[in-house]
Amino acid sequence: MNGEMLLKVVLAIAQTFVFFAVGAAAVKCKYLDSRDVSRLGNFTMDIIFPFCCFASVFQGMQGADPMAVWMPPVLGFGIMAFNGIIGLGLQYGLKNRSESRMKAFRQMAAINNYLFLPLIIVESLYGSQGSACLMLFSVGSAVGFWSVGIWVMSKFGFNKETFKNLITSNLVAVMIAVLLVCCKVPVPHDVIRIANGIGIIGTPLMLVLTGASLALSGAALFREGRDAAWGVVCRLLIIPALTVAVLKLIPMPPMVYNVALVIALMPTSCASVIIVGKYGGDVDYSGQQLLLSTLISPVTITGFLYLSTLF
């Protein structure tokens, strides 16, 4: 990982924080309050994101033979599932073991930034071939985001509440897209264009709302340093190290391994704060982890990628 690519990662993170700043300014200027953030967050997740999920998954799989490209999506889902399992054990390292704190920790452990930051790194290292591979990974990651990411915040098991939480509009949109591609059902170009047009506002809006939520948390973001440090160590060091160790045991093409490695090193998802709030988790802790893991991640990503060239 050269200095030029590290600069690109830092600049991408800086762009993310610009969106956060816009959301924080909206709170400061009283355009948004906690009720607005909650309602707009639910609207973005339940209405806008499904269009984004459908379009990105459909286009990512379009033209590819499902039987020939099965490994990246399976690994994309598998990384999140494996991370979620690790988080079940690591959560007991928290000092504050309230249910809301542990929900936030489990979500942070399972779900990372699987597309935005990896795309910058993969394009720099592996060009268009790597980007295409990442798009295939994102199909499985999207399924994991809206299944594993929700399940880890629910009561474990497959009871009525868990099933209700899992069947989200986003997961339905992903499964419809996968089904249409696998069954080779033609979808009019205008339908995809409309889905893209609506879905494209989802990520910027979620980042702005995340910034607003962080501003509403205020000084609470900087409390309980021990749990903050434990979360960052888990998300950026322990979980990636264990994931990479397992990836090395799985036979796969070099390009698939390289992209999987990049995904495994990513910080907390930028959508985590809004999602954790929706399902009753500790928003302050989630925001704290988002800020710290994103700020520190260029150092850990650089270190892991350098070590990967030695072993």
C-alpha positions as CSV (number, residue, x, y, z in Angstrom):
1,M,0.0,0.0,0.0
2,N,1.8,3.1,-1.2
3,G,1.6,6.7,0.1
4,E,-0.7,7.8,-2.8
5,M,-3.3,5.2,-2.0
6,L,-3.1,5.9,1.7
7,L,-3.8,9.6,0.8
8,K,-6.9,8.5,-1.2
9,V,-8.2,6.5,1.8
10,V,-7.7,9.5,4.1
11,L,-9.4,11.8,1.6
12,A,-12.4,9.4,1.4
13,I,-12.7,9.4,5.2
14,A,-12.5,13.2,5.1
15,Q,-15.4,13.3,2.6
16,T,-17.4,11.1,5.0
17,F,-16.7,13.6,7.9
18,V,-17.9,16.5,5.7
19,F,-21.3,14.8,5.5
20,F,-21.2,14.3,9.2
21,A,-20.5,18.0,9.6
22,V,-23.5,19.0,7.5
23,G,-25.7,16.8,9.8
24,A,-24.2,18.3,12.9
25,A,-24.7,21.8,11.5
26,A,-28.4,21.0,10.8
27,V,-28.8,20.1,14.5
28,K,-26.9,23.2,15.6
29,C,-29.1,25.5,13.5
30,K,-32.2,23.7,14.7
31,Y,-33.2,22.3,11.3
32,L,-33.2,18.8,12.8
33,D,-33.9,17.4,16.3
34,S,-33.9,13.9,17.7
35,R,-37.4,13.1,16.5
36,D,-36.6,14.3,12.9
37,V,-33.4,12.2,12.9
38,S,-35.4,9.1,14.0
39,R,-38.1,9.5,11.5
40,L,-35.8,10.4,8.6
41,G,-33.5,7.5,9.5
42,N,-36.4,5.1,9.4
43,F,-37.6,6.6,6.1
44,T,-34.1,6.2,4.6
45,M,-33.7,2.6,5.7
46,D,-37.2,1.4,5.0
47,I,-38.0,3.3,1.8
48,I,-34.8,4.7,0.1
49,F,-32.3,1.9,0.8
50,P,-34.4,-0.9,-0.8
51,F,-34.1,0.9,-4.2
52,C,-30.3,1.2,-3.7
53,C,-30.1,-2.5,-2.7
54,F,-32.1,-3.7,-5.6
55,A,-30.2,-1.7,-8.2
56,S,-26.7,-2.4,-6.9
57,V,-27.3,-6.1,-6.5
58,F,-29.0,-6.5,-9.8
59,Q,-26.3,-4.6,-11.7
60,G,-23.5,-6.3,-9.8
61,M,-24.7,-9.7,-10.8
62,Q,-26.0,-8.7,-14.3
63,G,-24.3,-10.5,-17.1
64,A,-22.4,-12.9,-14.8
65,D,-23.0,-16.6,-14.6
66,P,-24.3,-17.3,-11.1
67,M,-22.6,-20.7,-11.1
68,A,-19.3,-19.3,-12.1
69,V,-19.1,-16.4,-9.7
70,W,-20.6,-17.9,-6.5
71,M,-17.5,-17.6,-4.3
72,P,-17.3,-13.7,-3.8
73,P,-21.0,-13.3,-2.7
74,V,-20.7,-16.4,-0.4
75,L,-17.5,-15.0,1.1
76,G,-19.1,-11.5,1.4
77,F,-21.9,-13.0,3.5
78,G,-19.5,-15.4,5.3
79,I,-17.2,-12.6,6.5
80,M,-20.1,-10.8,8.2
81,A,-21.5,-14.0,9.6
82,F,-18.1,-15.0,11.0
83,N,-17.6,-11.5,12.4
84,G,-21.0,-11.7,14.1
85,I,-20.1,-15.0,15.7
86,I,-16.8,-13.6,17.0
87,G,-18.6,-10.6,18.4
88,L,-20.8,-12.9,20.5
89,G,-17.7,-13.9,22.5
90,L,-15.9,-10.6,22.4
91,Q,-18.9,-8.6,23.8
92,Y,-18.1,-10.0,27.3
93,G,-14.9,-7.9,27.3
94,L,-17.1,-4.9,27.8
95,K,-17.2,-3.2,31.2
96,N,-20.8,-2.0,30.7
97,R,-22.8,-5.1,29.8
98,S,-26.2,-3.5,29.5
99,E,-28.4,-5.0,26.7
100,S,-28.3,-1.8,24.7
101,R,-24.4,-1.6,24.9
102,M,-24.0,-5.2,23.9
103,K,-26.4,-4.8,21.0
104,A,-24.4,-2.0,19.7
105,F,-21.1,-3.9,20.2
106,R,-22.5,-7.0,18.4
107,Q,-23.6,-4.9,15.4
108,M,-20.3,-3.1,15.3
109,A,-18.4,-6.4,15.3
110,A,-20.5,-8.0,12.6
111,I,-21.0,-5.2,10.1
112,N,-18.2,-3.1,8.6
113,N,-17.9,-0.6,5.8
114,Y,-18.0,-3.2,3.0
115,L,-18.2,-1.0,-0.1
116,F,-17.3,2.7,0.0
117,L,-13.8,2.5,1.5
118,P,-12.9,-0.9,0.0
119,L,-13.7,0.4,-3.5
120,I,-11.1,3.1,-3.2
121,I,-8.4,0.7,-2.0
122,V,-9.3,-2.1,-4.5
123,E,-9.4,0.3,-7.5
124,S,-5.9,1.6,-6.5
125,L,-4.4,-1.9,-6.0
126,Y,-6.2,-4.1,-8.6
127,G,-7.9,-1.8,-11.1
128,S,-11.2,-2.6,-12.8
129,Q,-10.8,-6.4,-12.3
130,G,-10.7,-5.9,-8.6
131,S,-13.6,-3.4,-8.6
132,A,-15.8,-6.0,-10.5
133,C,-14.9,-8.6,-8.0
134,L,-15.8,-6.3,-5.1
135,M,-19.2,-5.7,-6.7
136,L,-19.8,-9.4,-6.5
137,F,-18.7,-9.5,-2.9
138,S,-21.2,-6.6,-2.2
139,V,-24.1,-8.9,-3.2
140,G,-23.4,-11.3,-0.3
141,S,-22.4,-8.4,2.0
142,A,-25.8,-6.7,1.3
143,V,-27.6,-9.9,2.3
144,G,-25.4,-10.1,5.4
145,F,-25.9,-6.5,6.3
146,W,-29.7,-6.9,6.4
147,S,-29.8,-10.3,7.9
148,V,-26.8,-10.9,10.2
149,G,-26.7,-7.2,11.1
150,I,-30.3,-7.3,12.3
151,W,-30.2,-10.7,13.9
152,V,-27.3,-9.8,16.2
153,M,-29.4,-7.1,17.7
154,S,-32.4,-9.3,18.2
155,K,-33.1,-12.0,20.8
156,F,-31.2,-15.0,19.7
157,G,-33.0,-17.9,18.2
158,F,-35.7,-17.8,15.5
159,N,-38.7,-16.6,17.4
160,K,-41.5,-14.4,16.1
161,E,-39.7,-11.2,17.0
162,T,-36.5,-12.2,15.3
163,F,-38.3,-13.2,12.2
164,K,-40.2,-9.9,12.1
165,N,-36.9,-8.0,12.5
166,L,-35.2,-9.9,9.7
167,I,-37.9,-9.5,7.1
168,T,-37.0,-6.0,6.2
169,S,-37.8,-4.2,2.9
170,N,-34.0,-4.1,2.2
171,L,-33.6,-7.9,2.5
172,V,-36.7,-8.4,0.3
173,A,-35.2,-6.1,-2.3
174,V,-31.9,-7.9,-2.3
175,M,-33.6,-11.3,-2.6
176,I,-35.8,-10.1,-5.5
177,A,-32.8,-8.8,-7.3
178,V,-30.9,-12.1,-6.8
179,L,-33.9,-14.1,-7.9
180,L,-34.4,-12.1,-11.1
181,V,-30.8,-12.5,-12.1
182,C,-30.6,-16.2,-11.3
183,C,-33.9,-16.8,-13.2
184,K,-32.7,-14.6,-16.1
185,V,-35.8,-12.5,-15.9
186,P,-35.4,-9.3,-18.0
187,V,-35.9,-6.0,-16.2
188,P,-36.5,-2.9,-18.2
189,H,-33.7,-0.4,-18.2
190,D,-36.0,2.4,-17.1
191,V,-36.8,0.4,-13.9
192,I,-33.1,0.1,-13.0
193,R,-32.6,3.8,-13.9
194,I,-35.5,4.8,-11.5
195,A,-34.2,2.5,-8.8
196,N,-30.7,4.1,-9.1
197,G,-32.1,7.6,-9.2
198,I,-34.0,7.1,-5.9
199,G,-31.4,4.9,-4.2
200,I,-28.4,7.2,-5.0
201,I,-29.6,9.6,-2.3
202,G,-29.6,6.9,0.4
203,T,-26.0,6.9,1.4
204,P,-25.5,10.8,1.5
205,L,-28.7,11.2,3.4
206,M,-27.7,8.4,5.9
207,L,-24.3,10.1,6.4
208,V,-25.9,13.5,7.1
209,L,-28.4,11.9,9.6
210,T,-25.5,10.0,11.2
211,G,-23.7,13.3,11.7
212,A,-26.9,14.8,13.2
213,S,-27.2,11.8,15.6
214,L,-23.5,12.2,16.6
215,A,-24.2,15.9,17.3
216,L,-27.2,15.0,19.4
217,S,-25.1,12.6,21.5
218,G,-22.6,15.4,22.2
219,A,-20.2,14.7,25.1
220,A,-21.6,11.2,25.6
221,L,-19.5,10.1,22.7
222,F,-16.3,10.6,24.8
223,R,-17.4,8.7,27.9
224,E,-16.3,5.2,29.1
225,G,-12.8,5.1,27.5
226,R,-12.3,1.4,28.4
227,D,-15.2,0.1,26.4
228,A,-14.3,2.6,23.6
229,A,-10.8,1.2,23.4
230,W,-12.0,-2.4,23.6
231,G,-14.4,-1.8,20.7
232,V,-11.7,-0.3,18.5
233,V,-9.2,-3.1,19.3
234,C,-11.8,-5.7,18.4
235,R,-13.0,-4.0,15.2
236,L,-9.6,-3.1,13.8
237,L,-7.3,-5.7,15.2
238,I,-8.8,-8.9,16.7
239,I,-11.7,-9.5,14.3
240,P,-9.6,-8.8,11.1
241,A,-6.8,-11.0,12.3
242,L,-9.1,-13.9,13.0
243,T,-10.9,-13.4,9.7
244,V,-7.7,-13.2,7.7
245,A,-6.5,-16.4,9.4
246,V,-9.6,-18.2,8.3
247,L,-9.5,-16.8,4.7
248,K,-5.9,-18.1,4.3
249,L,-7.3,-21.7,4.9
250,I,-9.8,-21.4,2.1
251,P,-8.6,-22.2,-1.4
252,M,-9.6,-19.4,-3.7
253,P,-8.2,-17.4,-6.7
254,P,-5.7,-14.7,-5.8
255,M,-7.9,-11.8,-6.8
256,V,-10.8,-13.1,-4.7
257,Y,-8.5,-13.4,-1.7
258,N,-7.0,-10.0,-2.1
259,V,-10.5,-8.3,-2.2
260,A,-11.7,-10.4,0.7
261,L,-8.6,-9.3,2.7
262,V,-9.4,-5.6,2.0
263,I,-13.1,-6.0,3.1
264,A,-12.0,-7.8,6.3
265,L,-9.9,-4.8,7.4
266,M,-12.6,-2.1,7.2
267,P,-13.9,0.0,10.1
268,T,-17.5,0.2,11.4
269,S,-20.3,0.8,8.9
270,C,-21.3,4.5,8.5
271,A,-25.0,3.4,8.8
272,S,-24.5,1.7,12.2
273,V,-25.6,4.6,14.3
274,I,-29.0,4.9,12.7
275,I,-29.6,1.1,12.6
276,V,-28.5,0.6,16.2
277,G,-30.9,3.4,17.2
278,K,-33.8,1.8,15.3
279,Y,-33.3,-1.5,17.1
280,G,-32.8,-0.2,20.7
281,G,-29.0,-0.3,20.9
282,D,-26.6,2.2,22.5
283,V,-26.5,5.0,20.0
284,D,-23.8,6.9,21.9
285,Y,-21.4,3.9,22.0
286,S,-22.2,3.1,18.3
287,G,-21.3,6.7,17.4
288,Q,-18.1,6.6,19.4
289,Q,-17.0,3.4,17.6
290,L,-17.9,4.9,14.2
291,L,-15.7,7.9,14.9
292,L,-12.8,6.2,16.4
293,S,-12.6,3.2,14.1
294,T,-12.9,5.3,11.0
295,L,-10.2,7.8,12.1
296,I,-7.7,5.1,13.2
297,S,-8.4,2.6,10.3
298,P,-5.9,4.1,7.8
299,V,-3.1,3.0,10.1
300,T,-4.4,-0.5,10.7
301,I,-5.4,-1.0,7.1
302,T,-1.9,0.0,6.0
303,G,-0.3,-2.3,8.6
304,F,-2.3,-5.4,7.7
305,L,-1.8,-4.9,3.9
306,Y,1.9,-4.5,4.5
307,L,2.1,-7.6,6.6
308,S,0.1,-9.5,4.0
309,T,3.0,-9.0,1.5
310,L,5.4,-10.6,4.0
311,F,3.4,-13.8,4.7
